[in-house]
């Protein structure tokens, strides 16, 4: 029963064993602030958020001036979806230990999550003044510079760090994401592979590797560029951009109806816009389907991603059959085909929502829209009264449900 053994277990990612060791230690010293803080950290890694919060609160009750406990509390609050409260906790840690570079890096990343890029950069630079080699500060500086659009500067500084630490997984991962920003998927792929060779469980590098593999498909590169660009904006600004794109497309359609002479130019442009907008919702899933045919890509997909692509792929296949059937036998089968394409958007969106009420809500909305669209078509074809009403309700609700799905994807569940 020792804290040293518990730390070793934590370093080995054996958090359940570390919890047992720490609980045994706390039986002898129930108010030890370090043991309680380490217990909170393990509970956090095990996603036992309530127990993690209780342990760190007990640590701070035992020693309110324990800076490390405030830092761990900030991590817990951040994971639970309270970035502003997390920022207040890490600020308290810095008040107690202002010369700790890691706290400055932690503060920088929290500010970056709030899209406060200038403040994030300043916090990262303050930490690097205290320790030029602090990993979290190097990572935070890169993220802040990228958010500010200074990608070249970020890449140059990381290359200098890489020359001194050629096997550092965090530096490789950062360079990989910067290469994606610059639309260089092969360079990104090389860096992510290097990062995962050094640290196989590095989830951020794995996510980057997936994006690099997807970017090998030319149509996805523009979609990824759009995602990375949008990620630099605060939520309100993102909504303003989405609404602006919608009204921009509406405006182009209006111009085409008012001035038929420009229709030959506008029609291809509107088709391209429609395809691009559709891919912003479905692009990751489309490329996941393609990756399942790849020798390497199919091994990178999780079971949840495979199940998700199965659902979306089935909807796309059914839509294709509907369009083919319309061409061969008619019966307005193009209509259920369009409904199925729409439902695929909702299914793709559900994968990117947080587990809990946002995903449950979106799944229920998907079922409602399936009933309105497909049920309305069947009722219409079978001569059952109410079919027109169901299809009309589908048409009215479609845009509002898409906006709702966009909102649900952005919601972070408070854990």
N, C-alpha and C positions, 0 to 999 in steps of 0.2 A: 504494500500500500504506500505508494509515493507519487508525488506530483511529477517527478522526473519520468517515471514509467508511463504516466498518463500522457505527458507531452510526446514521448516517443511513439505511443500508439496513435496520437492525433496526427503526427507527422507521417505515419504510415497509412493514414485514412481508415484506421480501425476504430471508428467512433463509438460503436456499441461496446467494444472492449474497454475503451477509455472511459465511457460512462460508468461501467461497473467498477473500475479502479477508483474513479473519483468519488463515487457514492461510498465505497468502503473507507476512503480517506476522510470523507465528511462525517462519517459515523464517529470518528475520533475528534474531529475539529469542525463542528457544524457551521461555524461562522467564518471560516477561512475565505477571504474575498477572492484570492487567486483561484482556489479550487472551484468556487462557485462560478467564477467567470469562465473558467475552462469548461465546466459542465454546461454552461449556457451556450458556449461555442459548439460543443458536440451536439447538443439538442438542436441547434440551428442547422447543422450539417445533416441531421437526421430528419429535418423538416418538422420537428416537434416544437412549433412556434410558441405555443402557450407555455410549455415547460421551460423553453429557452428564456422567455421574458420573465418568468417567475424567478429563475435562477439568477439572472443578472440584477433584478431588482433586490434580491436578497443580498447579493454581493455589495451593491451600493448602499444598502441599509447598514451593512457591517462597516463599510468604509466609503463614505460619500466622496472622498477625495482620491479614489483609485482611478487614475486616468484610463487604464486599460479596460476597465469595466464599462466606462462611458463609450469607448471606441467599439467594444463588442455590442453594446446596446444599440449603437448607431447601425451596425450591420444587421441586427435583428429587425430594427424598425424599417430599414431599407428593404429587406426581403419581404416584410409583411405589407409593403406598399405605402409606407409613410415617409417619403423622402425629406419633407420639410422638418419633421420631428427628428429624423436621423441626422440632419444637418445640425440641429440644435445640440444633439448629444456629442457629435464629433467636435463642435465648437467648444463645448465644455471640456472635453479631453484636451484640446489645445490650450485652453486657459490653464489647465493643471500641468501640462507638459509641452510647452510651446516649441521645444527643440527636438521633438520627435518627428522625423521626416515622413514616416508612414502615415501619421494622422493628417498631414497636409495633402498627401496623395489621396487618402480616403475622402477628404473634404472636396478635393478637386473632382473626383468621380461622381460624387453626389451632386455637385453643381452642374456637371456635364449632363447628368440624367434630367436635370431641370432646364437644360438648354441655355444655361448661363455661361457661355463659352469664355468670355473675357475673364470673369472671376475664376473660372475653373483653371485657366492658364496661369493666372497669378498664383493660385494656391500650389499648383504643381511646381512652378519655378521657385517658390519659397522653399518647398521641400528639397528641391535639387540643390539649392544653395547650402542646405545643411548636410546633404549627402548626395553628391553627383551621381552615385550608382544605385540609388534607391529604386528598386524595380517598379513599385506601384506609382511612383512619381514620374518615371520615364513613360510608363503606359498612359498615365493621366495627361501628361504633356502632349503626347501624340494624339490622343483623342480630342483634346481641346483645340490643337492646331488644325486638325481635320475639320472639326466643327466650324472653325473660323474660315475655312476654305484655303488654308495655308498648307496644302498637301505636300508641295515640293519641299518646304522647310522641314516639315515633320519627317519626311522620308530621308532627307540628308542627315538630320540629327540621329535618326535610328541607325543609319548605315555606319556612322561613326561609332555608335555604341556596339554594333554588331562586330566591328573589327576587333574590339577588345573582348567581346563575349560571343564568340561565333556559334555557340550551341544554346544560347539563351532562348527558351521557347516563347517567352512573352515578346521579345524583340522580333522574332520571326513572325509571330502571329500579327503583331502590329504592322509589319512590313507587308504581310499578305493582304490585310484589309486596305492598306494604302494602294497596293497594286490593283485591287478591285476598283478603288476610286478612280484610278487612272486607266481603267478598262484594259488591264493586262492580266487576263485570267491565268495564263501559263506561269508567269512569274509569281502570281499569288499562290498557285497550286504548289509550286516548289517550296515556298516559305511555310505554308501550312503543313506540308509533309515533314519538313525539318522540325517544326514545332511539335508535331505529334510523335515523331521519333524520340524526341527528348522527353516528352511528357504525354504518354498515350491517352490519358484520361482528360486532357485539356479540352473542355467542352467548347470554349470560345474558338479554338483553332479548328475543332471538328465542324462547327457551324460555318466557319470561313471556307473550309475545304469543300463543303457541300455547295456553297455559293460559287466557288471557283469551278467546280465540275459542271454546275448548271450553266455558267457563263460560256462554256464551250459551244453552247447552242446560240447562234447569232441573235435570234429573236429575244432571248432572255437578257442579253447585255443591256439593251435600252431599258428594260423593266428594272433591272438591278440598279442601274444608274439613277432611275427615278426614285427607287426606294432609299438609296443612300443619300440622295439630295433632300428628300422629304424628312429624313431622320434628323437633319440639322435644325429643323424648325420646331418651335413650341407647338403644342396641340392646337391652340386657336389658329395659328398661322396655317397649320396643315388643313384644318377645316376650310379656311378661307381659300386655299389653293384648290381643294376638291370642288367647292361650290363654284369657283371661278372657271374651272375646266368645264363643269356642267353647263353653265350659262354661255361659255364660249362656243361649245358645240351647238347649243340651241340657237345662238346668234348666227352661226354659219349656215344652219339649216334655213333660217329665216331669210338670209341673203339669197340663198339658192332659189327659194320660192318666189321672191320678189324680182329677182334678176335672172331669168332662165338662161341668159347668154353665158353666165359663168358656171352653170351646172356641170359642164364637162370637166372643169377644174375642181370644183367643190366636191363632187361625188367621190372621186378616188381619195381625196383628202379626208372626207368624213368616214370612209370605210377604214382607212388607216387609223384614224383616231379611235373608232369603235373597237377595232382589234386590239389596239394598244391598251385602251381602258379595260377591256376584258382580261387581257393578260396581266394587268396590275393586280387583279383579283386572283387569277388562276395560274399565273406563270410558274410559281414554285411547284405546284402540284403537277402541271404539265411536264416540267423537266424531271420531277421525281419519277414519273411514269417512264420517261425516256431513260433515266438512269438505271431503271430496273432491267434494261436490256444491256447495260454496260457490265463488263467483267468485274470492274472495281466498284462502280457506283451501287450495285445491288447489295453489296455487303455493308454499305454505310448507312442504309436506311434502317430506321428503327421499326419495331413491329407496329407501333402506332402510325408511323408514316406509311407503311405498307397498307394497313387497313384503310387509311384515309384515301390513298391513291386508288384502292379497289373501288371505293364508293364513287369517287369522282369519275373514274374511268368507266364504270358501268353506266353512269348518266350520259357521258359523252358518246358511248357506243350506242345507247338507246336513241339519243338524239340523231346520230348519223343514220340509223335505221329508219327513223321517222322521215328524214329528208329524202332518203332513197325511196321509201315507200310512196312519198308524195309524187316523186318524179315518175314512178311506175304505175301507181293505181289511183293517185289523187286523194280524195277524202280529207282534204285540207290537213294532211299529216304534218305539214310544216309548222302548224300551230303548237302541237305537243312537243315538237322538236325544239322550238324556241323556249317553251316552258322548261324543258329539261336542261337546256343550256343555262337558263337563269338559275335553276335549282343547283346546278354544279357550282355556281359562284358562291351560293350560301354554304354549300358543303365545304368548299375550299376555305371559306372564311372561318368556319367553325373550328378548324384545326389550329388557327392562329389566335383563338380566344383563350383566355385563362380558364382553367378547369374550375367548375363551380357554377354559380348562377349565370354568368355571361354565356358560357357554352350551352347550358341547358336552355336558356332563353332563345338563343339562335337556332338550336335544334328544333325547338317547338315552332318557331316562326317558319322554319323550312317545311315542316309537316303541314302547317296551315296553308302555305303558298302552294304546296304540292296538291292539296285538296282543292283549292280554288282553281288552279290552272288545269290540272289533269282531270279532276272531277268535273269541272265545267265543260271541258271538251267532250268527255264521255257522255255526259248528260245531253249535250247538244246533238251528238251523233245518234243517240238512242231515242231522241225525241222527248226526253224527260223535261218537264217544266223547271225553270230555274237555271238552266245551263248558261244562258246569256248573262244572268245576274252574277253567277259565280265567276265567269270569265271577265266581266266588267269589274268586279271587285278585285280580281287579280291585277288587272291593268292599273287600277287606281292605287293599289297598295304597293306595287312593285318598287317604285322609286323610294317610298318611305321606308320599306323594309331594308333596301340596300343601304340607305343612310343609317338606319338603326344597326345594321351589321357592321358598318364602318365604325360606329361608336362603340359597339360591344368589343370589337377587336382592340380598341385603344384602352379599354377598362382594365385596370389591375386590381384583382381581388385583394381586399384587406384580409390578411391571414392572421 
